[in-house]
Amino acid sequence: MNFCSVCGHPVERKIPPFDHLPRYVCPNCGTIHYENPRLVAGTLPLLGNQILLCRRAIAPRIGYWTLPAGFMECNESTLEAAMRETWEEAGARVRIDALHALLDIPHIHQVHLFYRATLLDQDWAPGAETLEIRLFPLSCLPWDELAFPTVRRALEYLLRGEATSLTPQGAVRYPTLPLVETLLPRSARP
Amino acid sequence: MNFCSVCGHPVERKIPPFDHLPRYVCPNCGTIHYENPRLVAGTLPLLGNQILLCRRAIAPRIGYWTLPAGFMECNESTLEAAMRETWEEAGARVRIDALHALLDIPHIHQVHLFYRATLLDQDWAPGAETLEIRLFPLSCLPWDELAFPTVRRALEYLLRGEATSLTPQGAVRYPTLPLVETLLPRSARP
């Protein structure tokens, strides 16, 4: 940030009165330009014991598999954002079932929210950001070709539920509580 | 937004290629200025059957009672943000116990996250944004003087757990699942 978006004057970096962090402040109009983390919302689109994944057509991580997810827009809820991204990236309509994971990634200023969802039909089609869509059996996920650490954690947590609690009919029982976790940068991991 | 924060040129409002929403775009340097919802993080600081509330010293809603909460900063997790706000507004140190509520407020472009927490000592003191701090018995909350709808919902949900499930010893048992809800503008409420 070099210029004030309100008046066009060059900004300064300083700690405003009554604050404790440096901000971009405009010495001309007085506007304080706060910067905040961004929310990414997505779904785990399930159909029985299978899950829909998207192979990315865009950077970063072109060609790798991901859950449908993207930056939340203004004027929508996290549920609406998750359903919209599922529609845009996979052409898939879903019913949201439960909050599945809240994953903090402080070093890139993002919070990722994933909802567990049920696919309402099988009429999906890749969106502009997707090369290919595939339904993977939960027992056969492409672990070596996942796009992002948060996608991996969300899927691992889904399977933890499966591993520990099959219903008497053999159906999958998913975790009741959402996963709440902070992901560290690669350099800081044990 | 009137000017590009990167190069200082006046911005235009238009739908970028491959996008579907109007954005502020710089015709000079090409930067697209996305706007996203902001995250507010806070706690429900509990001590047995009592909860700590803060009476606000600043606008909006001066003089009304609130949970310690505020805008999340970059480079921190939602848990860290919730604990920091509890420290800044109430001088209180807490242990985070569980995600309590995820409340969407699309019309003001905010998502509020509340964690249930346990007060670690009783050395609290009002911060600069707080007039007064009080421990309220859960049976005697200031319902008519609460600052914000999300604070009300978070407290109502806390008590729902209490009402339905006292332990044999009479201790409070809080809800297991987080509340996930979208709050509508006053004009749209039934």
Contacts between the chains, C-beta under 8 A, distances in Angstrom:
chain1	res1	chain2	res2	distance
A	1	B	5	4.6
A	1	B	6	7.5
A	2	B	5	6.5
A	2	B	6	6.0
A	2	B	7	7.2
A	2	B	8	6.8
A	3	B	3	5.7
A	3	B	4	6.7
A	3	B	5	5.4
A	3	B	6	7.3
A	3	B	7	7.1
A	3	B	8	3.8
A	4	B	3	6.7
A	4	B	5	7.4
A	5	B	1	4.6
A	5	B	2	6.5
A	5	B	3	5.4
A	5	B	4	7.3
A	5	B	5	4.8
A	5	B	11	7.7
A	5	B	24	8.0
A	5	B	33	7.4
A	6	B	1	7.4
A	6	B	2	6.0
A	6	B	3	7.3
A	7	B	2	7.2
A	7	B	3	7.1
A	8	B	2	6.8
A	8	B	3	3.8
A	8	B	8	5.3
A	8	B	10	7.5
A	10	B	8	7.5
A	11	B	5	7.7
A	18	B	128	6.2
A	21	B	73	6.5
A	24	B	5	8.0
A	33	B	5	7.3
A	34	B	71	7.0
A	35	B	74	5.7
A	36	B	38	4.9
A	36	B	39	6.7
A	36	B	71	6.0
A	36	B	72	6.1
A	36	B	73	7.2
A	36	B	74	6.8
A	37	B	39	6.2
A	37	B	72	5.5
A	37	B	73	7.7
A	37	B	74	5.8
A	38	B	36	4.9
A	39	B	36	6.7
A	39	B	37	6.2
A	39	B	39	6.3
A	39	B	111	6.2
A	71	B	34	7.0
A	71	B	36	6.0
A	72	B	36	6.0
A	72	B	37	5.4
A	72	B	111	7.8
A	73	B	21	6.5
A	73	B	36	7.2
A	73	B	37	7.7
A	74	B	35	5.6
A	74	B	36	6.7
A	74	B	37	5.8
A	74	B	106	7.7
A	74	B	109	4.4
A	75	B	106	5.3
A	75	B	107	7.1
A	75	B	109	6.9
A	76	B	106	5.4
A	77	B	104	3.6
A	77	B	106	5.1
A	77	B	182	4.4
A	78	B	102	6.9
A	78	B	104	5.5
A	78	B	111	6.1
A	79	B	104	7.2
A	79	B	180	7.6
A	79	B	182	6.9
A	80	B	106	7.4
A	99	B	102	6.4
A	99	B	178	6.4
A	99	B	180	5.2
A	102	B	78	6.9
A	102	B	99	6.4
A	102	B	102	7.4
A	102	B	113	7.7
A	104	B	77	3.6
A	104	B	78	5.4
A	104	B	79	7.2
A	106	B	74	7.7
A	106	B	75	5.3
A	106	B	76	5.4
A	106	B	77	5.1
A	106	B	80	7.4
A	107	B	75	7.1
A	109	B	74	4.4
A	109	B	75	7.0
A	111	B	39	6.2
A	111	B	72	7.8
A	111	B	78	6.1
A	113	B	102	7.7
A	128	B	18	6.2
A	176	B	176	7.1
A	176	B	177	6.9
A	177	B	176	6.9
A	177	B	177	6.9
A	178	B	99	6.4
A	178	B	178	6.6
A	180	B	79	7.6
A	180	B	99	5.1
A	182	B	77	4.4
A	182	B	79	6.9
